[in-house]
Amino acid sequence: MSRAEQKELTRQRLLDATIASLVTHGYAGTTTQRIQEAAGVSRGALLHHFGSKSELLVAAIHHVADLRLQQVTDMTEGFDRAPDPLRAMVAAIRSAMSGPHFQAALELWSASRTDPLLADALLPAERRLGRELRSIFDEHAGIEDPEQRRVTFESLMALVRGLELTRHLRADRAVADAVVENWLATVPRAEARGAAEARDPGAVSRSAP
């Protein structure tokens, strides 16, 4: 392994350890000592990559955004052949808006309220993520009308964020699933089915029981 590859590997280990610490210990409990121990690196190695905790957390913000976007991108393969592209898109976004990466993002969101440095990094990272998600949604959701796409996307993001923020208050996932199903019922389904059928006239008929 080259020195450049070793350097990048160490950097990734530090970022992954930061995310894990945010999830396990929260923002207040995330210290550089904990991070370096979890990453298995020396204090000098940490400071070589990141001069301060704030610098490390700023890098973690962008790392988390990239990981969440990659989750959605990985799940979009085959969406054009899905019998219900919108439902598939909702599942992908719910995946990106849950789990440890999103939990780490929540900790950073909370901390950024009183930390201008984090806020300055978080806002552009979240806006970039939002633009990319919106682009993927527009391409794969199967809704032709631009205004309907915009409203559907924004309402979906608000819904999924709210469900994840209150997840610890619910005993199981069934309630959240029912809420999402109710939301799906409010979206003009004919447009989604029509778009899928236009791409592949046999897709809908093949999916029918």
N, C-alpha and C positions, 0 to 999 in steps of 0.2 A: 504494500500500500504506500502510495506517495505521501509526502508531507502535506500536500494540499488536501488529499483525501482524508488524512488523519485529522487535519484541522477542521474540515467540514463535519466529520463524524463527531468530534468533540462538541462542536457547536450544536449539532442536532441533539446530542445526548443532554446538553444543558437545557435546551428548549423543551424537550420531552419531560425532563425532570421538573421544570418549572410548571408545566401544565399539570403534571401529576400532583405536585404540591398544592397548587391552587384548588384542585378538586378535593384533596384529602384534608388540607389544613386551612383552606380559605386564604384570602389575600393577606389578612393580618398575620397569619401563621406561616406565611411563605417567606423564608429568610434565605439569604445567599448561602449560609452554612448548610441548611437543609438541602438546598438545590445541589451544591457541589458534592455533598455526601451521597445523595441519590444518584447523581450522574457518575460518581466514581472518579472525580477529577480533583486536582489540587486547587488551592486558593489562587495560585498564580495562573493556572490554566483558565479559571473562570474570569479573572481580571484581564487576561490577555484578550479574551473574546468580548467581554462586556465590562466596561469600566465602573458600573454601578448597578444596583438593583433596578433602578428606574430604566436604565438602558436595556437591561435584560428583559424586563417586563414589556417594554415597547416592542422589542423583537418578538416576544411571545405573542403579542397581539396580532402581528402580521402572520405568524406561524399558525396560530389557531384559525384565522380567517382562511388561509390557504388549505388547511386540512378539512375544514367544513365544506369549502367549495369543491374539493376533490371528491368528497363523499357523494355529492350530488352528481358530479360529472361521471363518476364511475357507474352510477345507477341509471344514467340516461341511455346507455347502450340498449338498443332494441325498443326504445320508446315509440319510434315511428310505426312499429308493427303491433303495438299494444292495442287491444280492443277498446280500451278506455284510457287514452293518454293522460287526461287530467288526473284520474285516480292514481296512475303510476307516478305522476309528477308530485302529487301530494305526499305520497309515501316517501319519495326521495327527499323532499324538503323537511318532512317530519324527522327523517333520519339525521339530517344535517343540523336540525334545531333541537337535538336531544343528545344524551350521552355525555361523556367526559369533556369533549371539546367544547360543547355548548356550556357546560357547567363552569369550565374555566373562563369562558367569555363572560358569563354572568358576574363572576368575581371581579373581572377587570372592568366591566361596566359600572359596577357599584363603586369601585375604588376611583374611577375616573371622575366621579361627581365632585370630588374635593381635591383632585390631583390634576392640575392643568397640563402637565407633561404627558400623562397617560391619555387625557382627553384629546390632546392635539394629535396623538397617534391613533387613538381608537376611532375617532369620527371618520377619517379618510379610509381606514381599513374596513369599517363596516359599510361605508358607502360603496367601496369597490366590490365588496362581497354582494351587496344588494343589487348592484348593476349587473354583475355576472349571473346571479340567480335569476334576475328578471329576464335577462337575455335567454337563458336556458329555458325558463318557463314559457316565454313567448314562442320559442321554437318548437317545443314539445307538447304543450298543454292542449293543443288542438282547438283553440278558441280563435275564430277568425276576426271578430270585431275588436279593434284596438282598445277602445274604451272599456269594453267588457273584460278584456285581458288585464288591463291596468287595475280595475276595481277588484277583480278576482284575485290577482296576485297580492295586492295590498291587504285585502281582508284575510287571505290565507296566512300571510306572514304575521299579522296581528293575532290571529287565532292561535297559531302554533306557538308563538312566543308566550302568550298567556297561559296556554296549557302546560308548557314546560316550567314556567315560573311557579305554577301552583301544583306541580306534580306531586310533591311530598305531602300535600294535603289530602290526596286521594288514596284509597286503599288498593285500587287496582287500575289497570289501563283501560278497562272496559268503558268507563265513563267517558274518557277522552276519545276513544274510538267512536262512541255514539255521537259525541259532539261533532266530530269531523264528518261522520256520515250525514248528520243533519245539515251541515254546511254544504256538503256536496249536493244535497237535494235542492239547494237554493240556486245552484249554478245552472244556466241553460244547457242541459245535457245534449240537446240535439246538435248544437254546434260542435261539441267535442266528438260525438259519434260521426257527424257528417264529415269532419276534417279527416278522421281516421279512415273512413271509407273512401274518401277521395284519393288518399295516398295509396290505399290497397283495397279495391272494391270487395275482395273476398275476406278481409280481416274480420269484419263484424260478424258476418254469417258463420265463419269458422269458429268464432268464439261462443256462438249461441249454444245453449245446452240441447 
